[in-house]
Structure formats: C-alpha cells, structure tokens
C-alpha cells in the first residue's frame, strides 16, 4: 500500500497513519514504517527535543527550503519502491510543503528562486518534477486528503495543542482552501478525500479502507488473500 496522506494540521494525518501501520502489521505480521517528517518534527523516533525543534524553526528560509527539498527527494528514492518494500506511507509530503512553505517558512511561493544560482524553489514547479519521479517508481500511489471544518480544526487546536506548531487560527480557512488547490493540482490520479470532522479514528480508517478497495495493487490483494 503506497499512500501520500496530506491535509492541514489537526485533520488527523498522524492518527490515521498509525492506524494504517497497525492494520498492516495485524494483516501481514510485519511492521510497516511510515514517514511523518514535516516541520518541526523531521526525525524518526525518538522525537526531536523541544530545543532541537525550536532550533530548526529558527533557521533561515534558505536553509529550511534546502532541508525540505532534500527530505522530499529522499522519500521518492528507488529503495522505497523495491519489490521487498510493498508499503510506503508518507504524511504531509510535498502537498503540505507547497501550502505551509509559503505561508509560514518563507519559501516555495510563486516565482521563488535562489538569489545566486537561480535554483527554482517554487513548489508548483518543484512538485511537478517530484511527482514525476514518484509516479515512475510507484504508479499505484494513492493521494489521501484528510480535511475537517474550520471550527473543528480550531477546536482541536485549543483542546490538544501541538508542540511548536506554527499554525495560526486566523489562517485556517485560507489554508484549507490551499490544500484543496494543491490536491486538485496534483498529478497523482488516484485520490481519496475523507472529512474527519465528525469521525473517530476507527471510523476514518474504515472509510479509507472502503475507498481504497478499487485502488489496491495486485500485491496488496495477494497479501490479503494469503492472510
């Protein structure tokens, strides 16, 4: 199962990928690694310390852009799509970067390019190249867009604030629209949308698996039949 799970913070991305990883382990008996590495949590467990996260957030836009560009390119390398690697679960990814980079981190907007080398950083351009590589290696990849209403996102922010989050309540409505735009622009043709506003974690997983059925690869179907 190869998924890119995206959506605004507090839409339930991390909760869903943890449920999917547990389901894969229960079904196949093997752990499935997942990649949830967007600002400010860029590392695999053990998590970065509060001090380390604040250090990353204090970097210049130029350094932030460079780190994330390398991060995104790393997660579409050949090894993640090898025959012995049937699952590739990526959270946030290039879609989130195209929304949040320009909004809060000072890079990736229209016409953005390097001051000296002329390196193109505009995520509309960068993401087109990245998705070409992704689809070449994993044509069965499914883009999962999690969304929730403005009020629900705001309530979750207040009830369970994330450490070092940059999201501001005044921006929620605008950023929800930006995610819609980036998902529509994506060249990943297999797309699933789930509104988590009134759903539990289990209900969200259930809806995903129901909508995933026509998108399951032959490898996924064979693994399920074996079990």
C-alpha positions in Angstrom: 0.0 0.0 0.0 1.6 3.3 -1.1 -0.1 6.4 0.3 0.6 10.1 0.5 -1.6 11.3 3.3 -2.0 15.1 3.4 -4.1 17.8 4.9 -4.0 20.7 7.3 -2.6 20.2 10.8 -5.2 18.7 13.2 -7.0 17.0 10.3 -5.9 13.6 11.7 -3.0 12.6 9.5 -0.7 11.1 12.1 -3.6 9.4 13.9 -4.6 7.7 10.6 -1.1 6.6 9.6 -0.6 5.0 13.0 -3.9 3.1 12.5 -2.8 2.0 9.0 0.6 0.8 10.2 -1.1 -1.2 13.0 -3.5 -2.7 10.4 -0.7 -3.7 8.1 1.1 -5.4 11.0 -2.0 -7.3 12.1 -2.7 -8.4 8.5 0.8 -9.3 7.4 2.7 -9.9 10.6 5.3 -7.4 9.6 5.8 -3.8 10.8 5.4 -1.1 8.2 7.5 2.0 8.6 5.8 5.3 8.0 7.3 8.8 7.3 5.8 11.7 9.1 8.5 14.3 8.8 7.2 17.8 8.3 8.1 21.0 10.3 9.1 20.9 13.1 9.3 17.2 13.6 11.7 16.0 10.9 13.2 12.9 12.6 12.2 9.3 13.1 11.6 8.3 16.7 13.0 9.1 19.1 11.4 12.5 18.6 13.5 15.7 18.5 13.7 17.6 21.7 11.8 20.8 22.2 15.1 22.7 21.9 16.0 20.9 18.6 12.6 21.7 17.1 13.0 25.4 18.0 16.5 25.4 16.5 15.1 24.1 13.2 12.3 26.6 13.2 14.9 29.4 13.7 16.8 28.6 10.5 16.7 31.0 7.6 14.2 30.4 4.8 17.0 29.4 2.5 18.1 26.6 4.9 14.6 25.5 5.6 13.9 25.2 1.9 17.1 23.2 1.2 16.4 20.8 4.1 12.8 20.1 3.0 13.8 19.8 -0.7 16.3 17.1 0.2 13.8 15.5 2.6 11.1 15.2 -0.1 13.6 13.9 -2.7 14.8 11.3 -0.3 11.3 9.8 0.2 10.9 9.1 -3.5 14.2 7.2 -3.9 14.2 3.8 -5.5 14.7 1.8 -2.3 11.2 2.8 -1.1 9.6 1.2 -4.2 11.6 -2.0 -4.3 9.7 -5.4 -4.6 10.5 -6.1 -0.9 9.1 -2.8 0.1 5.3 -3.1 -0.8 4.2 -0.4 1.7 5.3 3.3 1.5 3.3 5.6 3.9 4.2 9.3 3.7 2.5 12.0 5.7 2.2 15.7 4.7 4.9 15.4 2.0 5.2 17.8 -1.0 1.5 18.8 -0.8 1.9 20.2 2.7 5.2 21.8 1.8 3.5 23.7 -1.1 0.9 25.1 1.3 2.9 25.7 4.5 6.3 26.7 3.0 5.0 29.9 1.5 2.6 30.5 4.4 5.0 30.3 7.3 8.5 29.4 6.3 9.4 32.0 3.7 9.9 29.7 0.6 8.2 27.9 -2.2 5.8 30.6 -3.4 5.2 31.7 -7.0 8.4 32.7 -8.8 10.7 31.8 -5.9 14.2 31.1 -7.0 17.7 31.2 -5.5 19.4 34.6 -5.4 22.7 33.3 -6.9 22.3 30.0 -8.7 18.8 30.7 -10.0 17.7 27.4 -8.5 13.9 27.1 -8.8 12.2 26.7 -5.5 8.6 27.5 -6.5 6.8 24.4 -5.2 4.4 24.4 -8.2 7.5 23.6 -10.4 9.4 21.5 -7.8 6.4 19.3 -7.1 5.8 18.6 -10.7 9.3 17.1 -11.1 8.9 15.2 -7.7 5.6 13.7 -8.7 7.0 12.5 -12.0 9.6 10.6 -10.1 7.1 9.3 -7.6 4.7 8.1 -10.3 7.5 6.5 -12.2 8.5 4.4 -9.2 5.1 4.0 -7.6 2.3 4.3 -10.2 -0.1 2.7 -7.7 0.4 5.6 -5.2 -2.9 7.0 -3.7 -3.2 10.5 -2.5 -5.3 10.7 0.6 -6.6 14.2 1.5 -7.9 14.5 5.1 -10.0 17.5 5.8 -12.1 18.9 8.6 -14.3 22.0 9.1 -12.7 25.3 10.2 -14.5 25.1 13.6 -13.3 21.5 14.2 -9.7 22.4 13.3 -9.8 25.4 15.7 -11.4 23.3 18.5 -8.7 20.6 18.1 -6.0 23.2 18.2 -7.3 24.5 21.6 -8.1 21.1 23.1 -4.8 19.4 22.1 -2.2 22.0 21.0 0.8 20.6 19.2 4.2 21.4 20.4 5.9 24.3 18.4 3.1 24.4 15.9 3.2 27.4 13.6 -0.5 27.2 12.5 -2.5 30.3 13.4 -6.2 30.2 13.9 -6.8 33.2 11.7 -5.3 31.3 8.7 -7.3 28.1 9.0 -9.9 28.9 6.3 -7.4 30.2 3.8 -5.1 27.2 4.3 -7.9 24.7 4.0 -8.6 26.2 0.5 -4.9 26.0 -0.4 -4.8 22.3 0.4 -7.8 21.8 -1.9 -6.0 23.6 -4.6 -2.8 21.6 -4.3 -4.6 18.3 -4.1 -6.5 19.2 -7.3 -3.3 20.3 -9.0 -1.5 17.0 -8.1 -0.7 14.6 -10.9 -1.4 11.7 -8.7 -4.6 10.5 -10.3 -5.8 8.1 -7.6 -7.2 10.4 -4.9 -9.3 9.8 -1.8 -10.9 12.5 0.3 -12.1 12.0 3.8 -13.8 14.6 6.1 -12.8 13.7 9.7 -14.9 16.4 11.3 -17.3 14.0 13.0 -15.4 10.7 12.8 -13.4 8.7 15.3 -10.0 7.3 14.4 -11.5 3.9 13.7 -14.3 5.4 11.5 -11.7 7.3 9.5 -9.7 4.1 9.0 -12.8 2.2 8.0 -13.8 4.8 5.4 -10.3 4.8 4.0 -10.2 1.0 3.6 -13.6 1.1 1.9 -12.5 3.8 -0.6 -9.1 2.0 -1.1 -10.6 -1.2 -2.4 -10.6 -0.1 -6.1 -7.1 1.2 -5.7 -5.4 -1.8 -4.1 -2.5 -3.1 -6.1 -2.2 -6.8 -7.1 0.5 -7.2 -4.5 -1.9 -5.8 -1.8 -4.7 -8.1 -2.9 -2.4 -11.2 -2.9 -1.2 -10.3 0.6 -4.7 -10.0 1.8 -5.7 -13.3 0.2 -2.8 -15.1 1.9 -3.9 -13.9 5.2 
